[in-house]
Amino acid sequence: MRSIWRTLDRGLARDIALVCLADGVVGLSYGAISVGGGLPLWVPILLSIVVFAGASQFLFVGIVVAGGSPIAAMVAGLLVNSRHVAFGLAVSDVIGGGWRRWPGSHVMTDENVAFAMRQDEPAQRRAAYWAGGIGIFVCWNVGVVVGGLAGSVITNTDVFGLDAAFPAVLLALVLPALRDRRTRTAALVGAVIALAATPFLPAGLPVLLALTGLLFYRADKPALEVSR
């Protein structure tokens, strides 16, 4: 564990810490929504430890609190989390083999996968993945416990704007990448597709459709050397 933090540079460690903090705030919102909606405190806590998938957890609680079937909520959560299959293939070498597969797969999130894939060196990729995954796991679960305990008092988290903290931090992190025209085009196309699909599809699926924006990304072609 100590080697992970020694490998991270200061800028990367700061970005990971910001995302962990934002996830903790969103976890607080999730805990408050769950308990405020009538669920016992142990339900959001158990889901956060065993499932550990924010979008699926929000979807599950939303369906159950609205009176839907827990089985339907579970199926919807699995569908939303299907993107992790692609994530697993992308970071398979980062997680490593043996016993690391189990905890490494469990702490897999959109955020630590993104941090890992941004790094050039294998050691940096591993450090970013594990630091992000462990940090988010701890902050999320602490936030869920605190939010759940406050759920009987804070029944409407929208009043406090807790749901806006996480996307605001993510937007701040991705803004530098949008300076590149190709990346900006792919992101814009994906955002338009997601917004157009949001009124018609369950939560989480519009985000998956946004990945089609990658089709509009054109990588630089290596310059051809012409011998004279």
N, C-alpha and C positions, 0 to 999 in steps of 0.2 A: 504493500500500500504506500509506503514511504517513497518508493521509487517512482510511483505514478506522479505524485505531486512534484518531485524533483524534475521530472521530464517536461512538465507543462511550463510554457513561458508565461510571463506575467499577463500579457494581453488575453491569451486563451483562457487562463485561469479566471480572469475577471469576467469574461463573457459567460463561462460556465456558471460562475457564481450568480450572475444576474438571472440566468435562465432558471437555476435552482430556486432562487428567491421568488421569481414569478410563478413557478409551479407550486411553491408552498402557498402562495396567496390564492391560486386557483383551487388548490386542495382544501383550503379553508372554506372557500365558496361551496365546493362540492359537499363537504361535511355538513355545513349549515343548511344547504338545500335538502339533503337527504333526511336529516333529523327534523327539520322544519316541515317537511312533507309528510311526516308521520312514521318514518322508519325508525326502528330502535338503533341506538348508537353503534352496536356491534356490527350491523350490516355494512355501512360504508367503510368501517375499519377493516373488516374481514376482506371485503372486495379489494381494498387498496393494497393489502398485503399479498393476497393470493392472485388476484387478477392483474393489478398494477397496469391499467390502461385507461387513461383519463377519459378519452372520448367514449369508449365502450361503457365505462362506469356511469358517466353522465346519461348516456342513452338508456342504460339499464334502469337506473333510478327514475328517469323521466317516464318511462313506459309503465313501470310498476306503480309509481305514485299516481299516475293518471288512471289506474285501474286495469292496465293490461296484464296479460299472462306473463309470469316469470320466464316461461319457456320461450315465448316470442321475444322477450327482452334479451334472453341469452343468445338466441339465434341472430338477432340484430347486432349484438355486440361482437359476435364472432365474425360477422360479415364486415363490420367496420374495421376490425383488427386484421383482416386478411392481407392488408398491405405489409404486415410484418414478415410475410413469406419472402417478399422481395428484399426487405431489409436484411433478413437473415442470410440470404445469398450474398448480399453486398459486403457484409461485415464478418463473414465466416472466418476468414483468416485473422481478423482482428481479435475476435473472442478467444480463439485458441481451442485446443482439444482437451480431452479428458474431463475432469471434474468441472473445469471452467465453463463447459457448454451450458450446464444447467443454470447457474447464477447469471452467466453472461446473457443468455436468452431471456431470462426473467426481467432483467433491468433494461431491456431494449426499448427505446422510445424513439420517436421522431427526432428529438433534439440531440441525443448523444450519437445517434447514427449520422446526423448531419455534421456534427462537430468532428467526428472521426473521418468522414469522407473528405473534409476540407483540408486535412493534413497531408503533407507530402511524405514524411518519414514514417516508417512502420511503428517506431517507438512512440512517436507523437500521436499516431492514430489510436494505438492501444491505450495510451494515457488519457486521451480525450474521451474515448468511449467509456472506460471504466470510471473515470472521475465524474463524467456527466451522469452516467447511469446510477452510480451509488449516491451521488449528491441529490439527484432528483428523487430517488426512492426515499431517502431520509426526509427531505423537505416536504415532499408530497404527503407522506404519512403523518408527519407532525402537524401539518396544516389541516389534514382531515380530522385528526383528534381534536384540535383546538376548535375548528369550525363546528364539529359535531356537538361539542360541549356547549357551544354558544348558539346552537341551532334553535333552541326554544326561545331565544331572545331575538336573534337576527333571522327573521323568517323571510325577508326579501332582500337578498344580496345585491340586486340591481340598484337599490337605493345608494349603496356604498361604492358602486362601480367596480366591485371585485372581479367581475367577469371580463373587464377590459384590460386588466393588468398584464395578463399573459400575452395576448396578441400585440399589445403596445411594445413590450420588450422584444418580441420576435421581430416586429417591424423595424425596430431600431437596429437589430443585429443584421438584417438582410439588406438594409438600405445601401451599404457600400457596394454590395454585389450588383445592384441595379444600375450602377454606372456603366456597366458593359451593355452595349446595345442589344446583343444577341440574348443575353440573360434577361434583359428588360422586356424584350418581345415575348419570350417564352412565358415569363411571369404574368404579363398582361393578358395573353391569350388564356392561360390557365385560370386567372382570376375571373375573366368574363364568363368562361364556361361554368365555373363553380357557382357564380352568382345567378346565372340563368337556370341552373339545375336545382338550386336551393329550394324554391317553392314546391317542387314536384318530387323530390327524393328524400329519404330519411337522412338524419344527421350523420355526417361522416362520408357518405357516398359522393356528394359534390366535390369534396377534397380529393377523392380518388380520381374523379373525372378530370380534375385540374391537371393531373399528370400528363394529359394529352398535349398540354402546352409545350412539353419537351420535344414534340415532333417539329416545332418551329424553331428549335435551337440548332444553329449551324456552327459546328466547331471549326476553328481555324485549320485550314489545310497547310501542311508543311510545305515550305518553299522548296521548289525543285532546283537543285544545283545543276547548272549547265556547264559542262566542261568546254573549254575553248582550246 
